[in-house]
Amino acid sequence: MKNGDYWMYGIDLTIPSVDVLVFQTINLTPDLVSDCACLLDEYSEDFRLRFIEGGKDGKPLVPLGGLKLNRYGGEPI
């Protein structure tokens, strides 16, 4: 898990969103973010993907740092 590129960490239905821990941040490219944004067209308008930087222990870094993505673009967390 912690030696890979990413890991689906959890789903929050109150937002609604999916959290993805990213361990190899070099692989979180603009092209990947653009492709993910296109996939979000299939979901409700308020659905989010949250890419969060993961630590070596396999958990989110505190404080959280990352990117929240909806179908219209991204914003820092």
TILUMLUM-114151 format. One line per field, with one value per residue: z negated, y, x of N, C-alpha, C, O in turn; residue number from 1; residue in one letter. Coordinates in Angstrom, 2 decimals. Layout:
<pts>
n_z = (Z  ...)
n_y = (Y  ...)
n_x = (X  ...)
ca_z = (Z  ...)
ca_y = (Y  ...)
ca_x = (X  ...)
c_z = (Z  ...)
c_y = (Y  ...)
c_x = (X  ...)
o_z = (Z  ...)
o_y = (Y  ...)
o_x = (X  ...)
resi = (NUM  ...)
resn = (A  ...)
</pts>
This chain:
<pts>
n_z = (0.00  -0.97  0.64  3.18  5.84  5.32  3.18  2.52  0.04  -1.39  -1.49  -1.60  -2.17  -2.98  -1.77  1.24  1.57  2.68  1.15  2.07  1.34  2.10  2.79  4.39  5.46  7.78  9.82  9.96  12.24  14.40  16.66  15.69  13.73  15.36  16.88  14.84  14.10  16.36  16.11  14.01  15.09  15.30  12.85  10.06  9.81  7.49  6.63  5.49  5.95  3.81  3.68  1.60  -0.06  -1.05  -3.90  -4.93  -6.63  -5.60  -5.98  -5.83  -5.47  -8.08  -8.66  -6.35  -2.94  0.43  3.33  4.26  6.40  8.74  11.32  12.64  12.22  10.18  6.72  4.12  1.09)
n_y = (-1.20  1.42  1.65  2.05  4.01  5.24  5.05  4.09  5.67  6.21  6.69  9.38  9.97  12.18  14.42  14.47  12.34  10.83  9.80  9.76  8.56  9.76  8.60  8.75  11.60  12.69  11.41  12.49  14.14  16.99  15.98  13.57  14.57  16.05  13.98  12.60  14.55  14.57  12.05  12.55  13.68  11.78  11.55  12.95  16.52  17.59  15.76  14.77  14.19  13.63  14.15  13.27  13.82  11.12  9.61  7.82  5.90  5.01  6.55  9.60  12.66  15.00  18.44  18.09  17.98  18.62  18.04  18.97  17.82  18.55  18.27  20.64  21.54  21.92  22.51  23.61  21.69)
n_x = (0.82  1.74  3.94  3.13  1.59  -0.89  -3.82  -7.09  -8.72  -11.08  -14.69  -16.90  -20.07  -21.49  -20.46  -20.78  -17.92  -14.83  -11.92  -8.56  -5.48  -2.29  0.84  3.09  3.69  4.68  3.43  0.93  -0.23  -1.02  -2.40  -3.50  -5.23  -6.97  -8.11  -9.45  -11.30  -12.91  -14.10  -15.80  -18.05  -19.99  -21.16  -23.06  -23.42  -22.28  -20.39  -17.14  -13.64  -11.00  -7.70  -5.20  -2.17  -0.20  1.42  4.42  3.48  1.16  -1.08  -3.10  -1.26  -0.83  -1.06  -3.83  -3.00  -3.49  -5.54  -8.75  -11.16  -13.65  -16.17  -15.73  -13.19  -10.20  -9.25  -7.07  -6.60)
ca_z = (0.00  -1.06  1.65  4.48  6.27  4.68  2.45  2.20  -1.42  -1.95  -0.83  -2.51  -1.50  -3.39  -0.91  1.34  2.14  2.50  0.81  2.66  0.82  3.15  2.19  5.37  5.96  9.12  10.77  9.99  13.30  14.93  17.55  14.87  13.11  16.43  17.19  13.72  14.18  17.41  15.56  13.07  15.81  15.13  11.47  9.71  9.90  6.24  6.29  5.46  5.68  3.01  3.71  0.37  -0.17  -2.07  -4.55  -4.86  -7.47  -4.90  -6.43  -5.32  -6.20  -8.86  -8.17  -5.02  -1.78  1.64  4.35  4.34  7.82  9.18  12.78  13.18  11.96  8.88  5.77  3.06  -0.20)
ca_y = (0.00  2.67  1.70  2.26  5.38  5.79  4.10  4.63  5.71  6.14  7.36  10.21  10.23  13.46  15.51  13.13  12.35  9.69  10.23  8.95  8.91  9.74  8.41  9.19  12.81  12.98  10.81  13.27  15.09  17.70  15.11  12.65  15.36  16.36  12.74  12.34  15.53  14.10  10.93  13.06  14.05  10.70  11.58  14.16  17.75  17.89  14.69  15.21  13.33  14.36  13.55  13.70  13.27  10.07  9.45  6.49  4.97  4.63  7.40  10.97  13.58  16.01  18.76  17.59  18.75  17.90  18.67  18.56  17.91  18.28  18.25  21.95  21.85  21.57  23.56  23.04  21.35)
ca_x = (0.00  2.50  5.00  2.51  1.35  -2.08  -4.65  -8.40  -8.71  -12.42  -15.81  -17.69  -21.34  -22.06  -19.97  -20.19  -16.57  -13.93  -10.56  -7.50  -4.15  -1.26  2.16  4.08  3.05  5.17  2.50  -0.31  0.07  -2.19  -3.15  -4.27  -6.31  -7.91  -8.83  -10.37  -12.38  -13.82  -14.87  -16.80  -19.26  -20.96  -21.67  -23.80  -22.61  -21.58  -19.46  -15.75  -12.49  -10.02  -6.37  -4.55  -0.83  -0.07  2.71  5.05  2.73  -0.06  -2.19  -2.98  -0.39  -1.55  -2.40  -4.12  -2.58  -3.86  -6.35  -10.15  -11.50  -15.01  -16.20  -15.39  -11.79  -9.67  -8.86  -6.23  -7.21)
c_z = (0.00  -0.07  3.05  4.81  5.53  4.00  2.19  0.70  -2.01  -1.15  -1.89  -1.80  -1.91  -2.47  0.48  2.03  1.92  2.21  1.39  2.07  1.94  2.46  3.11  6.07  7.36  10.18  10.82  10.96  13.72  15.87  16.78  14.23  14.15  16.79  16.09  13.75  15.25  16.91  14.66  13.76  15.63  13.75  11.21  9.65  8.64  5.82  6.42  5.37  4.89  3.03  2.53  0.29  -1.34  -2.63  -4.43  -5.71  -6.82  -5.29  -5.85  -6.15  -6.92  -8.98  -6.74  -3.96  -0.55  2.56  4.30  5.77  8.02  10.70  13.41  12.96  10.55  8.02  4.67  1.81  -1.28)
c_y = (1.26  2.74  1.92  3.73  6.02  4.67  4.76  4.53  5.60  6.92  8.13  10.60  11.54  14.58  15.49  13.19  11.02  10.26  9.24  9.43  8.76  9.65  8.86  10.43  13.19  12.44  11.51  14.43  15.85  16.85  14.13  13.38  15.69  15.13  12.41  13.29  15.12  12.94  11.41  13.54  13.02  10.72  12.87  15.35  18.03  16.80  15.19  14.03  14.18  13.58  14.13  13.05  12.29  9.99  8.03  5.45  4.53  5.43  8.80  11.79  14.61  17.22  18.26  18.54  17.96  18.73  18.10  18.83  17.64  18.38  19.57  22.35  21.50  22.78  22.89  22.72  22.01)
c_x = (0.86  3.64  4.45  2.37  0.18  -2.86  -5.99  -8.59  -10.10  -13.43  -16.58  -18.97  -21.98  -21.60  -20.59  -18.83  -15.89  -12.55  -9.56  -6.18  -3.14  0.10  3.28  3.51  3.53  4.22  1.15  -0.11  -1.19  -3.04  -4.03  -5.46  -7.38  -8.75  -9.83  -11.55  -13.39  -14.68  -16.00  -18.08  -20.37  -21.64  -22.43  -22.85  -21.80  -20.59  -18.02  -14.80  -11.52  -8.71  -5.59  -3.17  -0.74  1.33  3.23  4.33  1.42  -1.28  -2.01  -2.01  -1.26  -0.65  -2.57  -3.59  -2.94  -4.71  -7.76  -10.60  -12.99  -15.02  -15.80  -13.94  -11.38  -9.41  -8.05  -7.04  -6.37)
o_z = (0.89  0.06  4.01  4.14  5.15  4.22  1.69  0.15  -3.05  -0.26  -2.96  -0.91  -1.25  -2.38  0.91  2.95  1.11  2.96  1.21  2.27  2.65  1.67  2.63  7.15  8.05  11.31  11.65  10.54  13.44  15.88  17.15  14.21  13.85  16.98  16.38  13.47  15.07  17.26  14.55  13.09  15.79  13.52  12.04  9.45  8.72  4.75  7.35  4.78  5.26  2.47  2.48  0.55  -2.45  -1.93  -3.90  -5.52  -7.42  -4.98  -5.44  -7.38  -6.40  -9.38  -6.01  -4.08  -0.50  2.59  4.31  6.28  7.55  11.31  14.62  13.46  9.82  8.49  4.32  1.51  -2.46)
o_y = (2.10  3.80  1.97  4.59  7.19  3.48  5.89  3.43  4.95  7.69  7.59  11.46  11.99  15.61  16.59  13.98  10.20  11.11  8.03  10.59  7.75  10.52  9.31  10.32  13.94  12.94  11.16  15.57  15.41  16.97  13.90  12.85  15.62  15.24  11.99  12.89  15.30  12.85  10.75  13.78  13.33  9.98  13.78  15.20  18.65  16.91  15.93  13.00  15.32  12.49  15.33  11.85  12.60  10.26  7.16  4.25  3.77  5.04  9.16  11.65  15.03  17.04  18.04  19.76  16.75  19.96  16.88  19.94  16.64  18.56  19.61  23.39  20.86  23.91  21.74  23.39  21.87)
o_x = (0.72  4.26  5.21  2.94  0.25  -2.59  -6.04  -8.63  -10.28  -13.09  -16.88  -18.96  -22.92  -22.27  -20.94  -18.61  -16.30  -12.07  -9.70  -5.80  -3.13  0.46  4.32  2.92  2.85  4.20  0.31  0.14  -2.30  -4.26  -5.18  -6.57  -8.57  -9.96  -10.95  -12.68  -14.60  -15.85  -17.03  -19.08  -21.55  -22.59  -22.44  -21.65  -20.74  -19.99  -17.70  -15.13  -11.24  -8.62  -5.35  -3.04  -1.16  2.30  2.56  4.54  0.66  -2.41  -0.91  -1.94  -2.29  0.50  -1.60  -3.73  -2.72  -4.62  -7.94  -10.44  -13.52  -13.96  -15.55  -13.49  -12.13  -9.35  -8.30  -8.03  -6.67)
resi = (1  2  3  4  5  6  7  8  9  10  11  12  13  14  15  16  17  18  19  20  21  22  23  24  25  26  27  28  29  30  31  32  33  34  35  36  37  38  39  40  41  42  43  44  45  46  47  48  49  50  51  52  53  54  55  56  57  58  59  60  61  62  63  64  65  66  67  68  69  70  71  72  73  74  75  76  77)
resn = (M  K  N  G  D  Y  W  M  Y  G  I  D  L  T  I  P  S  V  D  V  L  V  F  Q  T  I  N  L  T  P  D  L  V  S  D  C  A  C  L  L  D  E  Y  S  E  D  F  R  L  R  F  I  E  G  G  K  D  G  K  P  L  V  P  L  G  G  L  K  L  N  R  Y  G  G  E  P  I)
</pts>
